[in-house]
Amino acid sequence: MLLGGKAMEDISVKKKSLSTIAFKKIVELIETDVFIVGEKLDAEQKFAQKLNVSRPVLREALQRLEAEGYITRKHGVGTFVISKTPHLSSGIEKLDSMTELVGALNYQVGTVIVSDPQLSDSTYVKEQVSMEKTEKLYKFERIRTADKKPFALDEIYMPERYLLNGSFTGDAEQSILDYLKRTHAVEVFSSQCNLFAENASPEIAEKLSVIENQALQVLEQVFYDNMNQPVFYGKSYIVSDIMKFNLVRKR
């Protein structure tokens, strides 16, 4: 019997959902140390039987686990657990909000507000966003999470004119780019960014649940609207063994 397009689509969706369930189950086993880092996993046939899935479904789950940095597969040797945390990777050349970027990788994006907006007297930031010296600048911090794991600490500096009644706490849990578009009809089109490494200070290490002096990726950006006018400044401290940026260079 020939299968129509809808039936084939249903089979594909079912297989995908099963592989996602298998992926999440294996991640849970790794995170709870049932499978410890360095451990060799069972051969595919035996492993698939334990999870009560088919080998093709298991292979698809293993491919995702390897792509995200949980396991490594060595031909003729076996499959080994190498990490308890995912690797989030993205091209840096496209301007997406962190919410969009991580959400596109099928992770539940979360935000922990570290501080309410506080007045800042940073001359450097005011120069970066072309503010008048008398205009008020506010700073707040937030921690971004992927499946409840901290992966970035954001320091956001925003001119007072973009805050509603001096508050931003409720909206800070979402994309700042979406917030500006929704509340002020300001659409961010580009950013000038610097990417460099920096060791985690004791305060930042505590907020990101990493060890002191651990190397972090720092993404410093000034965001611009469609008229090439600066809108706000952001500095993100990113856990490098969880999220990585890549770029393509051409001659």
LINURTA-V746312 format. One record per pair of residues at least 6 apart in sequence whose C-alpha atoms are under 7 Angstrom apart, sorted by the first residue. I is the first residue (numbers start at 0). J is the second residue. If there is no record, write none. Layout:
[[I/J] [I/J]]
This chain:
[[14/56] [17/56] [18/56] [18/57] [18/59] [18/60] [19/60] [21/57] [21/60] [22/60] [22/64] [28/34] [29/35] [29/83] [30/83] [35/80] [36/80] [36/81] [36/82] [37/79] [37/80] [37/81] [38/79] [38/80] [39/77] [39/78] [39/79] [39/80] [40/78] [40/79] [43/54] [44/54] [47/53] [47/54] [47/57] [64/70] [65/71] [67/85] [67/86] [67/87] [68/82] [68/85] [68/86] [69/80] [69/81] [69/82] [69/83] [69/84] [69/85] [70/78] [70/79] [70/80] [70/81] [70/82] [71/78] [71/79] [71/80] [71/81] [72/78] [72/79] [84/241] [85/241] [86/240] [86/241] [86/242] [86/243] [87/241] [87/242] [87/243] [88/242] [88/243] [88/244] [88/245] [89/243] [89/244] [89/245] [90/244] [90/245] [90/246] [91/244] [91/245] [91/246] [92/246] [94/189] [96/174] [96/176] [98/108] [98/174] [101/108] [102/108] [106/145] [106/146] [107/145] [107/146] [108/144] [108/145] [108/146] [109/143] [109/144] [109/145] [109/147] [110/141] [110/142] [110/143] [110/144] [110/172] [111/141] [111/142] [111/143] [112/140] [112/141] [112/142] [113/140] [113/141] [113/142] [114/139] [114/140] [114/141] [115/139] [115/168] [116/137] [116/138] [116/139] [116/166] [116/167] [117/137] [117/138] [117/139] [118/136] [118/137] [118/138] [119/136] [119/137] [119/138] [120/136] [124/232] [127/221] [128/229] [128/230] [128/231] [128/232] [129/229] [135/158] [135/159] [136/156] [136/157] [136/158] [136/159] [137/156] [137/157] [137/158] [137/159] [138/154] [138/155] [138/156] [138/157] [139/154] [139/155] [139/156] [140/153] [140/154] [140/155] [141/152] [141/153] [141/154] [142/149] [142/151] [142/152] [142/153] [143/149] [143/150] [143/151] [143/152] [144/150] [149/207] [150/207] [150/237] [150/238] [150/241] [150/242] [151/235] [151/236] [151/237] [151/238] [152/207] [152/235] [152/236] [152/237] [153/233] [153/234] [153/235] [153/236] [154/233] [154/234] [154/235] [155/232] [155/233] [155/234] [156/231] [156/232] [156/233] [157/231] [157/232] [158/231] [170/178] [176/187] [179/185] [179/186] [180/186] [185/224] [186/224] [186/225] [187/222] [187/223] [187/224] [187/225] [188/223] [188/224] [188/225] [189/222] [189/223] [189/224] [190/220] [190/221] [190/222] [190/223] [191/220] [191/221] [191/222] [192/218] [192/219] [192/220] [192/221] [193/218] [193/219] [193/220] [194/216] [194/217] [194/218] [194/219] [195/216] [195/217] [195/218] [196/214] [196/215] [196/216] [196/217] [197/214] [197/215] [197/216] [197/217] [198/212] [198/213] [198/214] [198/215] [199/211] [199/212] [199/213] [199/214] [199/215] [200/211] [200/212] [201/211] [204/210] [204/211] [215/236] [215/237] [215/238] [215/239] [216/236] [216/237] [216/238] [216/239] [217/234] [217/235] [217/236] [217/237] [218/234] [218/235] [218/236] [219/233] [219/234] [219/235] [220/232] [220/233] [220/234] [221/229] [221/231] [221/232] [221/233] [222/229] [222/230] [222/231] [222/232] [223/229] [223/230] [224/230]]
